[in-house]
């Protein structure tokens, strides 16, 4: 299922959901990516300073991909009423 993530916390939450759906522990992902469990935890918590390469490596391990597209716009409240 596609998920829209616009913040580091949302990206981290999506990665956590996928890891859990695969039945993996943070340490398992760390072992597969040669990263520390603490790094996986930081990524899942959306902590600042994460390297793009780390994100890409973890996503590849979890069989995820990043899609870049224009941001969708929310409807103005006046359009609703």
Protein Blocks (a to p, Z undefined) as FASTA:
>chain_A
ZZddfbfklmmmmmmmmmmmnopafklmmmmnopafklmmmmmnopghiafklmmmmmmm
nopacddddddddddfklmZZ
